[in-house]
Amino acid sequence: MSFAGMLNRLHGQPESYDKKAKYRFGRTLGAGTYGVVREADGPTGKVAVKIILKRNVKGNEQMVYDELEMLQKLKHPHIVKFVDWFESRDKFYIVTQLATGGELFDRICEQGKFTEKDAAETIKQILLAVDFLHKNNIVHRDLKPENLLYLSRDPDSDLVLADFGIAKMLDGKGESLKTMAGSFGYAAPEVMRKEGHGKPVDMWSMGVITYTLLCGYSPFRSENLQDLIRECTENSVVFHERYWKDVSNDAKDFILHLINPDADQRWTSEVEHHCRHERKCLS
């Protein structure tokens, strides 16, 4: 054991804390419920480090260990790459690939909306990631533009899916998740009604993201939970003529097959199969 390691043990630091010395921390990239994400220089170059305060997950530490387990298993070009992890007495540190191109959310804000061609390319990348998750019995549960990151500032940059903090691995085919998940405006109605949910919640979120990409605004207007539940389940999705007149009917049908309040009728992540069957898809 190194002298620094001995000092860390004397100060009550976990053994893995020694790894922290390999990283030089820089600017804060973002903040969330449980902590912050910071840029850092490490042995492999620039990385992103998610720093979770242990007091914020007290009694729910398994959530962090589940995220670590999933990230280490998930190797896919459109899922953020795991690099390393370590902990201190009061924090968890999760080191991942650094995506320097910003969030999909930022590009929507900058561009206002996407062309159908660009939206199709974007959605295809997200679907590839989601299909990979679902084939591995994992539900992300928090799909939204803020969790989709561009690897670079290049207009044609690839996207990666990040933040697996509330993702869940299903034990069996029929398992139903009960805990609240997702973000306001992107969560499926069965999540908000606490009815039990599974993979279809990710597809609902995909529909909301697609709608937002093509027009620049959300399909839902409600500002409180009860109104949002009612809007999601009782009202049909509206395509306002002023903003949707240049969008194909196939794209609209694609959205309607995802933003379907009946989870059993919602298209699955095998969208290409559905598209071939019904000859309707983004183009």
Secondary structure as UniProt FT lines:
FT   HELIX           3..10
FT   TURN            11..12
FT   HELIX           15..22
FT   STRAND          24..31
FT   STRAND          35..42
FT   TURN            43..44
FT   STRAND          45..53
FT   HELIX           54..57
FT   TURN            58..59
FT   HELIX           62..73
FT   TURN            77..78
FT   STRAND          82..87
FT   STRAND          91..97
FT   TURN            100..101
FT   HELIX           104..111
FT   HELIX           116..135
FT   TURN            136..137
FT   STRAND          138..139
FT   HELIX           145..147
FT   STRAND          148..150
FT   TURN            155..156
FT   STRAND          159..161
FT   TURN            165..166
FT   STRAND          168..169
FT   TURN            173..174
FT   TURN            184..186
FT   HELIX           189..192
FT   TURN            193..194
FT   HELIX           200..215
FT   HELIX           225..234
FT   HELIX           241..244
FT   TURN            245..246
FT   HELIX           249..258
FT   TURN            263..265
FT   HELIX           271..278
//
